[in-house]
């Protein structure tokens, strides 16, 4: 396992809800990340966002680990749920 994958697993373990997206919690840089951030803000869920635009190696490792090519990637309680489309099911 690479150092990047170890760091990703650590980030996931440290946060009940973690979003890997484009941009930050305060300034999402794509519509899908913005929609995901708005969803969790609307319901008051505590969450964090990791900006994958700043780290292409992390973005590639996440795609490999999840077998999911797109962002954002939503993790809840350490489990990968998918992207913005999963919000409709919640």
HTML snippet that shows the backbone in 3Dmol.js (N, CA, C, O; Angstrom):
<script src="https://3Dmol.org/build/3Dmol-min.js"></script>
<div id="view" style="width:600px;height:400px;position:relative"></div>
<script>
const pdb = `
ATOM      1  N   UNK A   1       0.843  -1.182   0.000  1.00  0.00           N
ATOM      2  CA  UNK A   1       0.000   0.000   0.000  1.00  0.00           C
ATOM      3  C   UNK A   1       0.888   1.245   0.000  1.00  0.00           C
ATOM      4  O   UNK A   1       1.910   1.296   0.684  1.00  0.00           O
ATOM      5  N   UNK A   2       0.486   2.226  -0.765  1.00  0.00           N
ATOM      6  CA  UNK A   2       1.284   3.440  -0.886  1.00  0.00           C
ATOM      7  C   UNK A   2       1.028   4.393   0.282  1.00  0.00           C
ATOM      8  O   UNK A   2       0.049   4.261   1.017  1.00  0.00           O
ATOM      9  N   UNK A   3       1.933   5.348   0.425  1.00  0.00           N
ATOM     10  CA  UNK A   3       1.766   6.379   1.453  1.00  0.00           C
ATOM     11  C   UNK A   3       0.490   7.191   1.213  1.00  0.00           C
ATOM     12  O   UNK A   3      -0.184   7.595   2.160  1.00  0.00           O
ATOM     13  N   UNK A   4       0.170   7.424  -0.049  1.00  0.00           N
ATOM     14  CA  UNK A   4      -1.037   8.184  -0.388  1.00  0.00           C
ATOM     15  C   UNK A   4      -2.278   7.413   0.062  1.00  0.00           C
ATOM     16  O   UNK A   4      -3.193   7.997   0.643  1.00  0.00           O
ATOM     17  N   UNK A   5      -2.314   6.113  -0.203  1.00  0.00           N
ATOM     18  CA  UNK A   5      -3.453   5.299   0.227  1.00  0.00           C
ATOM     19  C   UNK A   5      -3.555   5.256   1.746  1.00  0.00           C
ATOM     20  O   UNK A   5      -4.655   5.293   2.296  1.00  0.00           O
ATOM     21  N   UNK A   6      -2.421   5.180   2.420  1.00  0.00           N
ATOM     22  CA  UNK A   6      -2.423   5.215   3.888  1.00  0.00           C
ATOM     23  C   UNK A   6      -3.015   6.530   4.394  1.00  0.00           C
ATOM     24  O   UNK A   6      -3.806   6.531   5.337  1.00  0.00           O
ATOM     25  N   UNK A   7      -2.637   7.643   3.777  1.00  0.00           N
ATOM     26  CA  UNK A   7      -3.140   8.962   4.173  1.00  0.00           C
ATOM     27  C   UNK A   7      -4.652   9.051   3.938  1.00  0.00           C
ATOM     28  O   UNK A   7      -5.383   9.595   4.766  1.00  0.00           O
ATOM     29  N   UNK A   8      -5.109   8.517   2.812  1.00  0.00           N
ATOM     30  CA  UNK A   8      -6.543   8.518   2.506  1.00  0.00           C
ATOM     31  C   UNK A   8      -7.305   7.730   3.567  1.00  0.00           C
ATOM     32  O   UNK A   8      -8.324   8.196   4.078  1.00  0.00           O
ATOM     33  N   UNK A   9      -6.819   6.550   3.895  1.00  0.00           N
ATOM     34  CA  UNK A   9      -7.485   5.723   4.912  1.00  0.00           C
ATOM     35  C   UNK A   9      -7.514   6.422   6.265  1.00  0.00           C
ATOM     36  O   UNK A   9      -8.491   6.314   7.006  1.00  0.00           O
ATOM     37  N   UNK A  10      -6.446   7.134   6.580  1.00  0.00           N
ATOM     38  CA  UNK A  10      -6.381   7.891   7.836  1.00  0.00           C
ATOM     39  C   UNK A  10      -7.423   9.014   7.834  1.00  0.00           C
ATOM     40  O   UNK A  10      -8.131   9.209   8.821  1.00  0.00           O
ATOM     41  N   UNK A  11      -7.512   9.749   6.727  1.00  0.00           N
ATOM     42  CA  UNK A  11      -8.495  10.840   6.623  1.00  0.00           C
ATOM     43  C   UNK A  11      -9.919  10.305   6.765  1.00  0.00           C
ATOM     44  O   UNK A  11     -10.749  10.900   7.452  1.00  0.00           O
ATOM     45  N   UNK A  12     -10.188   9.187   6.114  1.00  0.00           N
ATOM     46  CA  UNK A  12     -11.524   8.587   6.174  1.00  0.00           C
ATOM     47  C   UNK A  12     -11.857   8.162   7.603  1.00  0.00           C
ATOM     48  O   UNK A  12     -12.973   8.379   8.075  1.00  0.00           O
ATOM     49  N   UNK A  13     -10.891   7.560   8.285  1.00  0.00           N
ATOM     50  CA  UNK A  13     -11.108   7.081   9.653  1.00  0.00           C
ATOM     51  C   UNK A  13     -11.338   8.233  10.633  1.00  0.00           C
ATOM     52  O   UNK A  13     -12.044   8.066  11.628  1.00  0.00           O
ATOM     53  N   UNK A  14     -10.754   9.388  10.362  1.00  0.00           N
ATOM     54  CA  UNK A  14     -10.833  10.530  11.274  1.00  0.00           C
ATOM     55  C   UNK A  14     -12.115  11.354  11.123  1.00  0.00           C
ATOM     56  O   UNK A  14     -12.377  12.236  11.941  1.00  0.00           O
ATOM     57  N   UNK A  15     -12.910  11.080  10.096  1.00  0.00           N
ATOM     58  CA  UNK A  15     -14.091  11.902   9.816  1.00  0.00           C
ATOM     59  C   UNK A  15     -15.327  11.044   9.621  1.00  0.00           C
ATOM     60  O   UNK A  15     -15.318  10.105   8.825  1.00  0.00           O
ATOM     61  N   UNK A  16     -16.387  11.362  10.344  1.00  0.00           N
ATOM     62  CA  UNK A  16     -17.642  10.616  10.198  1.00  0.00           C
ATOM     63  C   UNK A  16     -18.160  10.718   8.768  1.00  0.00           C
ATOM     64  O   UNK A  16     -18.568   9.720   8.174  1.00  0.00           O
ATOM     65  N   UNK A  17     -18.140  11.930   8.220  1.00  0.00           N
ATOM     66  CA  UNK A  17     -18.518  12.145   6.821  1.00  0.00           C
ATOM     67  C   UNK A  17     -17.374  12.897   6.149  1.00  0.00           C
ATOM     68  O   UNK A  17     -16.973  13.972   6.595  1.00  0.00           O
ATOM     69  N   UNK A  18     -16.859  12.317   5.076  1.00  0.00           N
ATOM     70  CA  UNK A  18     -15.752  12.938   4.350  1.00  0.00           C
ATOM     71  C   UNK A  18     -16.082  12.945   2.868  1.00  0.00           C
ATOM     72  O   UNK A  18     -16.491  11.936   2.294  1.00  0.00           O
ATOM     73  N   UNK A  19     -15.893  14.104   2.271  1.00  0.00           N
ATOM     74  CA  UNK A  19     -16.130  14.276   0.840  1.00  0.00           C
ATOM     75  C   UNK A  19     -14.802  14.600   0.178  1.00  0.00           C
ATOM     76  O   UNK A  19     -14.123  15.551   0.564  1.00  0.00           O
ATOM     77  N   UNK A  20     -14.436  13.813  -0.811  1.00  0.00           N
ATOM     78  CA  UNK A  20     -13.298  14.137  -1.662  1.00  0.00           C
ATOM     79  C   UNK A  20     -13.891  14.792  -2.900  1.00  0.00           C
ATOM     80  O   UNK A  20     -14.615  14.151  -3.662  1.00  0.00           O
ATOM     81  N   UNK A  21     -13.584  16.066  -3.097  1.00  0.00           N
ATOM     82  CA  UNK A  21     -14.212  16.787  -4.193  1.00  0.00           C
ATOM     83  C   UNK A  21     -13.280  17.773  -4.855  1.00  0.00           C
ATOM     84  O   UNK A  21     -12.065  17.754  -4.659  1.00  0.00           O
ATOM     85  N   UNK A  22     -13.889  18.636  -5.648  1.00  0.00           N
ATOM     86  CA  UNK A  22     -13.169  19.702  -6.335  1.00  0.00           C
ATOM     87  C   UNK A  22     -13.459  20.996  -5.589  1.00  0.00           C
ATOM     88  O   UNK A  22     -14.586  21.490  -5.595  1.00  0.00           O
ATOM     89  N   UNK A  23     -12.438  21.534  -4.954  1.00  0.00           N
ATOM     90  CA  UNK A  23     -12.593  22.744  -4.168  1.00  0.00           C
ATOM     91  C   UNK A  23     -12.675  22.435  -2.686  1.00  0.00           C
ATOM     92  O   UNK A  23     -12.346  21.335  -2.241  1.00  0.00           O
ATOM     93  N   UNK A  24     -13.115  23.419  -1.939  1.00  0.00           N
ATOM     94  CA  UNK A  24     -13.172  23.296  -0.485  1.00  0.00           C
ATOM     95  C   UNK A  24     -14.619  23.365  -0.007  1.00  0.00           C
ATOM     96  O   UNK A  24     -15.543  23.600  -0.786  1.00  0.00           O
ATOM     97  N   UNK A  25     -14.785  23.157   1.278  1.00  0.00           N
ATOM     98  CA  UNK A  25     -16.108  23.252   1.904  1.00  0.00           C
ATOM     99  C   UNK A  25     -16.698  24.655   1.694  1.00  0.00           C
ATOM    100  O   UNK A  25     -17.886  24.803   1.406  1.00  0.00           O
ATOM    101  N   UNK A  26     -15.861  25.665   1.842  1.00  0.00           N
ATOM    102  CA  UNK A  26     -16.307  27.052   1.714  1.00  0.00           C
ATOM    103  C   UNK A  26     -16.402  27.509   0.260  1.00  0.00           C
ATOM    104  O   UNK A  26     -17.156  28.429  -0.058  1.00  0.00           O
ATOM    105  N   UNK A  27     -15.640  26.869  -0.617  1.00  0.00           N
ATOM    106  CA  UNK A  27     -15.611  27.293  -2.022  1.00  0.00           C
ATOM    107  C   UNK A  27     -15.506  26.092  -2.959  1.00  0.00           C
ATOM    108  O   UNK A  27     -14.448  25.849  -3.540  1.00  0.00           O
ATOM    109  N   UNK A  28     -16.600  25.339  -3.108  1.00  0.00           N
ATOM    110  CA  UNK A  28     -16.588  24.219  -4.051  1.00  0.00           C
ATOM    111  C   UNK A  28     -16.334  24.735  -5.468  1.00  0.00           C
ATOM    112  O   UNK A  28     -16.789  25.819  -5.830  1.00  0.00           O
ATOM    113  N   UNK A  29     -15.605  23.953  -6.263  1.00  0.00           N
ATOM    114  CA  UNK A  29     -15.241  24.418  -7.597  1.00  0.00           C
ATOM    115  C   UNK A  29     -15.896  23.618  -8.720  1.00  0.00           C
ATOM    116  O   UNK A  29     -15.461  23.691  -9.869  1.00  0.00           O
ATOM    117  N   UNK A  30     -16.924  22.866  -8.398  1.00  0.00           N
ATOM    118  CA  UNK A  30     -17.730  22.221  -9.439  1.00  0.00           C
ATOM    119  C   UNK A  30     -19.147  22.069  -8.905  1.00  0.00           C
ATOM    120  O   UNK A  30     -19.368  22.048  -7.694  1.00  0.00           O
ATOM    121  N   UNK A  31     -20.090  21.963  -9.810  1.00  0.00           N
ATOM    122  CA  UNK A  31     -21.489  21.886  -9.417  1.00  0.00           C
ATOM    123  C   UNK A  31     -21.823  20.682  -8.558  1.00  0.00           C
ATOM    124  O   UNK A  31     -22.632  20.780  -7.635  1.00  0.00           O
ATOM    125  N   UNK A  32     -21.206  19.543  -8.853  1.00  0.00           N
ATOM    126  CA  UNK A  32     -21.510  18.327  -8.100  1.00  0.00           C
ATOM    127  C   UNK A  32     -20.974  18.406  -6.671  1.00  0.00           C
ATOM    128  O   UNK A  32     -21.644  17.991  -5.726  1.00  0.00           O
ATOM    129  N   UNK A  33     -19.767  18.940  -6.524  1.00  0.00           N
ATOM    130  CA  UNK A  33     -19.222  19.116  -5.176  1.00  0.00           C
ATOM    131  C   UNK A  33     -20.067  20.135  -4.413  1.00  0.00           C
ATOM    132  O   UNK A  33     -20.356  19.940  -3.232  1.00  0.00           O
ATOM    133  N   UNK A  34     -20.461  21.210  -5.075  1.00  0.00           N
ATOM    134  CA  UNK A  34     -21.301  22.227  -4.426  1.00  0.00           C
ATOM    135  C   UNK A  34     -22.629  21.626  -3.972  1.00  0.00           C
ATOM    136  O   UNK A  34     -23.087  21.903  -2.864  1.00  0.00           O
ATOM    137  N   UNK A  35     -23.245  20.811  -4.816  1.00  0.00           N
ATOM    138  CA  UNK A  35     -24.519  20.176  -4.463  1.00  0.00           C
ATOM    139  C   UNK A  35     -24.365  19.258  -3.250  1.00  0.00           C
ATOM    140  O   UNK A  35     -25.235  19.216  -2.380  1.00  0.00           O
ATOM    141  N   UNK A  36     -23.263  18.534  -3.201  1.00  0.00           N
ATOM    142  CA  UNK A  36     -23.010  17.619  -2.088  1.00  0.00           C
ATOM    143  C   UNK A  36     -22.786  18.396  -0.793  1.00  0.00           C
ATOM    144  O   UNK A  36     -23.327  18.034   0.252  1.00  0.00           O
ATOM    145  N   UNK A  37     -21.993  19.458  -0.858  1.00  0.00           N
ATOM    146  CA  UNK A  37     -21.745  20.308   0.309  1.00  0.00           C
ATOM    147  C   UNK A  37     -23.059  20.929   0.794  1.00  0.00           C
ATOM    148  O   UNK A  37     -23.323  20.960   1.996  1.00  0.00           O
ATOM    149  N   UNK A  38     -23.871  21.415  -0.124  1.00  0.00           N
ATOM    150  CA  UNK A  38     -25.154  22.025   0.243  1.00  0.00           C
ATOM    151  C   UNK A  38     -26.071  21.018   0.931  1.00  0.00           C
ATOM    152  O   UNK A  38     -26.772  21.368   1.880  1.00  0.00           O
ATOM    153  N   UNK A  39     -26.071  19.779   0.466  1.00  0.00           N
ATOM    154  CA  UNK A  39     -26.899  18.739   1.066  1.00  0.00           C
ATOM    155  C   UNK A  39     -26.532  18.538   2.535  1.00  0.00           C
ATOM    156  O   UNK A  39     -27.405  18.561   3.403  1.00  0.00           O
ATOM    157  N   UNK A  40     -25.246  18.341   2.812  1.00  0.00           N
ATOM    158  CA  UNK A  40     -24.836  18.081   4.193  1.00  0.00           C
ATOM    159  C   UNK A  40     -24.992  19.322   5.066  1.00  0.00           C
ATOM    160  O   UNK A  40     -25.296  19.203   6.253  1.00  0.00           O
ATOM    161  N   UNK A  41     -24.789  20.510   4.499  1.00  0.00           N
ATOM    162  CA  UNK A  41     -25.040  21.747   5.250  1.00  0.00           C
ATOM    163  C   UNK A  41     -26.520  21.893   5.591  1.00  0.00           C
ATOM    164  O   UNK A  41     -26.868  22.272   6.710  1.00  0.00           O
ATOM    165  N   UNK A  42     -27.385  21.595   4.637  1.00  0.00           N
ATOM    166  CA  UNK A  42     -28.834  21.737   4.821  1.00  0.00           C
ATOM    167  C   UNK A  42     -29.333  20.926   6.009  1.00  0.00           C
ATOM    168  O   UNK A  42     -30.185  21.384   6.770  1.00  0.00           O
ATOM    169  N   UNK A  43     -28.801  19.725   6.161  1.00  0.00           N
ATOM    170  CA  UNK A  43     -29.259  18.845   7.234  1.00  0.00           C
ATOM    171  C   UNK A  43     -28.403  18.939   8.492  1.00  0.00           C
ATOM    172  O   UNK A  43     -28.657  18.244   9.476  1.00  0.00           O
ATOM    173  N   UNK A  44     -27.387  19.801   8.459  1.00  0.00           N
ATOM    174  CA  UNK A  44     -26.582  20.046   9.640  1.00  0.00           C
ATOM    175  C   UNK A  44     -25.619  18.933  10.010  1.00  0.00           C
ATOM    176  O   UNK A  44     -25.146  18.863  11.145  1.00  0.00           O
ATOM    177  N   UNK A  45     -25.329  18.068   9.055  1.00  0.00           N
ATOM    178  CA  UNK A  45     -24.382  16.985   9.336  1.00  0.00           C
ATOM    179  C   UNK A  45     -22.961  17.533   9.372  1.00  0.00           C
ATOM    180  O   UNK A  45     -22.577  18.314   8.502  1.00  0.00           O
ATOM    181  N   UNK A  46     -22.180  17.132  10.366  1.00  0.00           N
ATOM    182  CA  UNK A  46     -20.775  17.549  10.390  1.00  0.00           C
ATOM    183  C   UNK A  46     -20.003  16.766   9.328  1.00  0.00           C
ATOM    184  O   UNK A  46     -20.099  15.541   9.256  1.00  0.00           O
ATOM    185  N   UNK A  47     -19.242  17.479   8.513  1.00  0.00           N
ATOM    186  CA  UNK A  47     -18.478  16.826   7.451  1.00  0.00           C
ATOM    187  C   UNK A  47     -17.251  17.653   7.115  1.00  0.00           C
ATOM    188  O   UNK A  47     -17.150  18.825   7.478  1.00  0.00           O
ATOM    189  N   UNK A  48     -16.333  17.026   6.423  1.00  0.00           N
ATOM    190  CA  UNK A  48     -15.144  17.710   5.939  1.00  0.00           C
ATOM    191  C   UNK A  48     -15.014  17.449   4.445  1.00  0.00           C
ATOM    192  O   UNK A  48     -15.555  16.477   3.918  1.00  0.00           O
ATOM    193  N   UNK A  49     -14.283  18.337   3.773  1.00  0.00           N
ATOM    194  CA  UNK A  49     -14.027  18.200   2.341  1.00  0.00           C
ATOM    195  C   UNK A  49     -12.525  18.231   2.110  1.00  0.00           C
ATOM    196  O   UNK A  49     -11.819  19.086   2.644  1.00  0.00           O
ATOM    197  N   UNK A  50     -12.047  17.291   1.309  1.00  0.00           N
ATOM    198  CA  UNK A  50     -10.650  17.277   0.880  1.00  0.00           C
ATOM    199  C   UNK A  50     -10.635  17.695  -0.588  1.00  0.00           C
ATOM    200  O   UNK A  50     -11.321  17.099  -1.418  1.00  0.00           O
ATOM    201  N   UNK A  51      -9.848  18.721  -0.898  1.00  0.00           N
ATOM    202  CA  UNK A  51      -9.756  19.250  -2.252  1.00  0.00           C
ATOM    203  C   UNK A  51      -8.813  18.391  -3.087  1.00  0.00           C
ATOM    204  O   UNK A  51      -7.597  18.445  -2.908  1.00  0.00           O
ATOM    205  N   UNK A  52      -9.364  17.612  -3.985  1.00  0.00           N
ATOM    206  CA  UNK A  52      -8.548  16.728  -4.826  1.00  0.00           C
ATOM    207  C   UNK A  52      -7.909  17.453  -6.000  1.00  0.00           C
ATOM    208  O   UNK A  52      -7.054  16.884  -6.680  1.00  0.00           O
ATOM    209  N   UNK A  53      -8.302  18.694  -6.254  1.00  0.00           N
ATOM    210  CA  UNK A  53      -7.665  19.461  -7.320  1.00  0.00           C
ATOM    211  C   UNK A  53      -6.218  19.785  -6.971  1.00  0.00           C
ATOM    212  O   UNK A  53      -5.398  20.017  -7.859  1.00  0.00           O
ATOM    213  N   UNK A  54      -5.909  19.801  -5.690  1.00  0.00           N
ATOM    214  CA  UNK A  54      -4.557  20.131  -5.235  1.00  0.00           C
ATOM    215  C   UNK A  54      -3.626  18.931  -5.219  1.00  0.00           C
ATOM    216  O   UNK A  54      -2.424  19.095  -5.010  1.00  0.00           O
ATOM    217  N   UNK A  55      -4.147  17.724  -5.435  1.00  0.00           N
ATOM    218  CA  UNK A  55      -3.323  16.518  -5.293  1.00  0.00           C
ATOM    219  C   UNK A  55      -3.786  15.438  -6.274  1.00  0.00           C
ATOM    220  O   UNK A  55      -4.630  14.603  -5.948  1.00  0.00           O
ATOM    221  N   UNK A  56      -3.216  15.473  -7.483  1.00  0.00           N
ATOM    222  CA  UNK A  56      -3.609  14.524  -8.520  1.00  0.00           C
ATOM    223  C   UNK A  56      -3.284  13.085  -8.122  1.00  0.00           C
ATOM    224  O   UNK A  56      -4.018  12.165  -8.483  1.00  0.00           O
ATOM    225  N   UNK A  57      -2.199  12.883  -7.386  1.00  0.00           N
ATOM    226  CA  UNK A  57      -1.839  11.538  -6.942  1.00  0.00           C
ATOM    227  C   UNK A  57      -2.924  10.969  -6.018  1.00  0.00           C
ATOM    228  O   UNK A  57      -3.273   9.792  -6.115  1.00  0.00           O
ATOM    229  N   UNK A  58      -3.446  11.802  -5.132  1.00  0.00           N
ATOM    230  CA  UNK A  58      -4.520  11.373  -4.230  1.00  0.00           C
ATOM    231  C   UNK A  58      -5.787  11.066  -5.034  1.00  0.00           C
ATOM    232  O   UNK A  58      -6.474  10.079  -4.769  1.00  0.00           O
ATOM    233  N   UNK A  59      -6.085  11.903  -5.999  1.00  0.00           N
ATOM    234  CA  UNK A  59      -7.273  11.700  -6.831  1.00  0.00           C
ATOM    235  C   UNK A  59      -7.197  10.369  -7.578  1.00  0.00           C
ATOM    236  O   UNK A  59      -8.178   9.627  -7.637  1.00  0.00           O
ATOM    237  N   UNK A  60      -6.043  10.074  -8.140  1.00  0.00           N
ATOM    238  CA  UNK A  60      -5.856   8.812  -8.859  1.00  0.00           C
ATOM    239  C   UNK A  60      -5.942   7.620  -7.914  1.00  0.00           C
ATOM    240  O   UNK A  60      -6.538   6.600  -8.260  1.00  0.00           O
ATOM    241  N   UNK A  61      -5.357   7.735  -6.732  1.00  0.00           N
ATOM    242  CA  UNK A  61      -5.406   6.647  -5.747  1.00  0.00           C
ATOM    243  C   UNK A  61      -6.845   6.388  -5.300  1.00  0.00           C
ATOM    244  O   UNK A  61      -7.249   5.236  -5.144  1.00  0.00           O
ATOM    245  N   UNK A  62      -7.613   7.448  -5.096  1.00  0.00           N
ATOM    246  CA  UNK A  62      -9.022   7.301  -4.705  1.00  0.00           C
ATOM    247  C   UNK A  62      -9.825   6.569  -5.777  1.00  0.00           C
ATOM    248  O   UNK A  62     -10.639   5.700  -5.464  1.00  0.00           O
ATOM    249  N   UNK A  63      -9.597   6.919  -7.027  1.00  0.00           N
ATOM    250  CA  UNK A  63     -10.310   6.250  -8.122  1.00  0.00           C
ATOM    251  C   UNK A  63      -9.974   4.768  -8.155  1.00  0.00           C
ATOM    252  O   UNK A  63     -10.842   3.927  -8.390  1.00  0.00           O
ATOM    253  N   UNK A  64      -8.724   4.463  -7.920  1.00  0.00           N
ATOM    254  CA  UNK A  64      -8.285   3.064  -7.900  1.00  0.00           C
ATOM    255  C   UNK A  64      -8.884   2.325  -6.696  1.00  0.00           C
ATOM    256  O   UNK A  64      -9.372   1.203  -6.834  1.00  0.00           O
ATOM    257  N   UNK A  65      -8.847   2.950  -5.527  1.00  0.00           N
ATOM    258  CA  UNK A  65      -9.336   2.313  -4.297  1.00  0.00           C
ATOM    259  C   UNK A  65     -10.845   2.065  -4.335  1.00  0.00           C
ATOM    260  O   UNK A  65     -11.326   1.067  -3.799  1.00  0.00           O
ATOM    261  N   UNK A  66     -11.587   2.973  -4.967  1.00  0.00           N
ATOM    262  CA  UNK A  66     -13.049   2.882  -4.962  1.00  0.00           C
ATOM    263  C   UNK A  66     -13.618   2.291  -6.249  1.00  0.00           C
ATOM    264  O   UNK A  66     -14.793   1.931  -6.315  1.00  0.00           O
ATOM    265  N   UNK A  67     -12.771   2.196  -7.266  1.00  0.00           N
ATOM    266  CA  UNK A  67     -13.229   1.771  -8.592  1.00  0.00           C
ATOM    267  C   UNK A  67     -14.355   2.690  -9.081  1.00  0.00           C
ATOM    268  O   UNK A  67     -15.325   2.247  -9.695  1.00  0.00           O
ATOM    269  N   UNK A  68     -14.190   3.990  -8.784  1.00  0.00           N
ATOM    270  CA  UNK A  68     -15.187   5.012  -9.119  1.00  0.00           C
ATOM    271  C   UNK A  68     -14.437   6.202  -9.705  1.00  0.00           C
ATOM    272  O   UNK A  68     -13.636   6.812  -8.997  1.00  0.00           O
ATOM    273  N   UNK A  69     -14.662   6.558 -10.968  1.00  0.00           N
ATOM    274  CA  UNK A  69     -13.816   7.554 -11.621  1.00  0.00           C
ATOM    275  C   UNK A  69     -14.125   9.015 -11.307  1.00  0.00           C
ATOM    276  O   UNK A  69     -13.271   9.878 -11.509  1.00  0.00           O
ATOM    277  N   UNK A  70     -15.335   9.309 -10.816  1.00  0.00           N
ATOM    278  CA  UNK A  70     -15.750  10.708 -10.713  1.00  0.00           C
ATOM    279  C   UNK A  70     -15.665  11.254  -9.289  1.00  0.00           C
ATOM    280  O   UNK A  70     -15.595  10.507  -8.313  1.00  0.00           O
ATOM    281  N   UNK A  71     -15.675  12.577  -9.212  1.00  0.00           N
ATOM    282  CA  UNK A  71     -15.754  13.298  -7.947  1.00  0.00           C
ATOM    283  C   UNK A  71     -17.099  14.006  -7.912  1.00  0.00           C
ATOM    284  O   UNK A  71     -17.663  14.308  -8.964  1.00  0.00           O
ATOM    285  N   UNK A  72     -17.619  14.273  -6.734  1.00  0.00           N
ATOM    286  CA  UNK A  72     -17.052  13.965  -5.423  1.00  0.00           C
ATOM    287  C   UNK A  72     -17.234  12.495  -5.054  1.00  0.00           C
ATOM    288  O   UNK A  72     -18.043  11.776  -5.640  1.00  0.00           O
ATOM    289  N   UNK A  73     -16.458  12.083  -4.071  1.00  0.00           N
ATOM    290  CA  UNK A  73     -16.579  10.748  -3.488  1.00  0.00           C
ATOM    291  C   UNK A  73     -16.988  10.940  -2.029  1.00  0.00           C
ATOM    292  O   UNK A  73     -16.325  11.661  -1.283  1.00  0.00           O
ATOM    293  N   UNK A  74     -18.072  10.300  -1.631  1.00  0.00           N
ATOM    294  CA  UNK A  74     -18.627  10.485  -0.291  1.00  0.00           C
ATOM    295  C   UNK A  74     -18.367   9.240   0.552  1.00  0.00           C
ATOM    296  O   UNK A  74     -18.723   8.124   0.173  1.00  0.00           O
ATOM    297  N   UNK A  75     -17.736   9.463   1.707  1.00  0.00           N
ATOM    298  CA  UNK A  75     -17.494   8.392   2.678  1.00  0.00           C
ATOM    299  C   UNK A  75     -18.262   8.726   3.952  1.00  0.00           C
ATOM    300  O   UNK A  75     -18.193   9.850   4.449  1.00  0.00           O
ATOM    301  N   UNK A  76     -18.991   7.746   4.478  1.00  0.00           N
ATOM    302  CA  UNK A  76     -19.726   7.914   5.730  1.00  0.00           C
ATOM    303  C   UNK A  76     -19.381   6.738   6.627  1.00  0.00           C
ATOM    304  O   UNK A  76     -19.527   5.581   6.234  1.00  0.00           O
ATOM    305  N   UNK A  77     -18.923   7.045   7.838  1.00  0.00           N
ATOM    306  CA  UNK A  77     -18.508   6.006   8.791  1.00  0.00           C
ATOM    307  C   UNK A  77     -17.519   5.029   8.166  1.00  0.00           C
ATOM    308  O   UNK A  77     -17.586   3.824   8.405  1.00  0.00           O
ATOM    309  N   UNK A  78     -16.600   5.563   7.364  1.00  0.00           N
ATOM    310  CA  UNK A  78     -15.546   4.742   6.784  1.00  0.00           C
ATOM    311  C   UNK A  78     -15.934   3.972   5.545  1.00  0.00           C
ATOM    312  O   UNK A  78     -15.100   3.282   4.958  1.00  0.00           O
ATOM    313  N   UNK A  79     -17.191   4.077   5.134  1.00  0.00           N
ATOM    314  CA  UNK A  79     -17.671   3.325   3.969  1.00  0.00           C
ATOM    315  C   UNK A  79     -17.873   4.264   2.785  1.00  0.00           C
ATOM    316  O   UNK A  79     -18.422   5.356   2.933  1.00  0.00           O
ATOM    317  N   UNK A  80     -17.426   3.830   1.609  1.00  0.00           N
ATOM    318  CA  UNK A  80     -17.624   4.599   0.392  1.00  0.00           C
ATOM    319  C   UNK A  80     -19.048   4.410  -0.112  1.00  0.00           C
ATOM    320  O   UNK A  80     -19.504   3.281  -0.295  1.00  0.00           O
ATOM    321  N   UNK A  81     -19.748   5.519  -0.336  1.00  0.00           N
ATOM    322  CA  UNK A  81     -21.133   5.458  -0.791  1.00  0.00           C
ATOM    323  C   UNK A  81     -21.323   5.818  -2.255  1.00  0.00           C
ATOM    324  O   UNK A  81     -22.305   5.390  -2.862  1.00  0.00           O
ATOM    325  N   UNK A  82     -20.423   6.584  -2.838  1.00  0.00           N
ATOM    326  CA  UNK A  82     -20.574   6.986  -4.233  1.00  0.00           C
ATOM    327  C   UNK A  82     -20.374   8.481  -4.383  1.00  0.00           C
ATOM    328  O   UNK A  82     -19.597   9.100  -3.656  1.00  0.00           O
ATOM    329  N   UNK A  83     -21.101   9.056  -5.357  1.00  0.00           N
ATOM    330  CA  UNK A  83     -20.964  10.484  -5.612  1.00  0.00           C
ATOM    331  C   UNK A  83     -22.282  11.209  -5.330  1.00  0.00           C
ATOM    332  O   UNK A  83     -23.089  10.735  -4.530  1.00  0.00           O
ATOM    333  N   UNK A  84     -22.500  12.323  -5.963  1.00  0.00           N
ATOM    334  CA  UNK A  84     -23.676  13.149  -5.702  1.00  0.00           C
ATOM    335  C   UNK A  84     -24.986  12.385  -5.887  1.00  0.00           C
ATOM    336  O   UNK A  84     -25.970  12.677  -5.207  1.00  0.00           O
ATOM    337  N   UNK A  85     -25.009  11.421  -6.787  1.00  0.00           N
ATOM    338  CA  UNK A  85     -26.237  10.663  -7.059  1.00  0.00           C
ATOM    339  C   UNK A  85     -26.781   9.945  -5.827  1.00  0.00           C
ATOM    340  O   UNK A  85     -27.987   9.711  -5.744  1.00  0.00           O
ATOM    341  N   UNK A  86     -25.931   9.593  -4.878  1.00  0.00           N
ATOM    342  CA  UNK A  86     -26.394   8.865  -3.688  1.00  0.00           C
ATOM    343  C   UNK A  86     -27.234   9.744  -2.772  1.00  0.00           C
ATOM    344  O   UNK A  86     -27.969   9.234  -1.927  1.00  0.00           O
ATOM    345  N   UNK A  87     -27.131  11.050  -2.929  1.00  0.00           N
ATOM    346  CA  UNK A  87     -27.878  11.956  -2.057  1.00  0.00           C
ATOM    347  C   UNK A  87     -29.379  11.808  -2.261  1.00  0.00           C
ATOM    348  O   UNK A  87     -30.155  12.003  -1.325  1.00  0.00           O
ATOM    349  N   UNK A  88     -29.796  11.462  -3.478  1.00  0.00           N
ATOM    350  CA  UNK A  88     -31.218  11.258  -3.751  1.00  0.00           C
ATOM    351  C   UNK A  88     -31.783  10.099  -2.945  1.00  0.00           C
ATOM    352  O   UNK A  88     -32.970  10.079  -2.621  1.00  0.00           O
ATOM    353  N   UNK A  89     -30.927   9.136  -2.623  1.00  0.00           N
ATOM    354  CA  UNK A  89     -31.360   7.946  -1.901  1.00  0.00           C
ATOM    355  C   UNK A  89     -31.397   8.155  -0.393  1.00  0.00           C
ATOM    356  O   UNK A  89     -31.950   7.327   0.331  1.00  0.00           O
ATOM    357  N   UNK A  90     -30.820   9.242   0.084  1.00  0.00           N
ATOM    358  CA  UNK A  90     -30.708   9.449   1.528  1.00  0.00           C
ATOM    359  C   UNK A  90     -31.940  10.126   2.097  1.00  0.00           C
ATOM    360  O   UNK A  90     -32.007  10.373   3.301  1.00  0.00           O
TER     361      UNK A  90
END
`;
const viewer = $3Dmol.createViewer("view");
viewer.addModel(pdb, "pdb");
viewer.setStyle({}, {cartoon: {color: "spectrum"}});
viewer.zoomTo();
viewer.render();
</script>
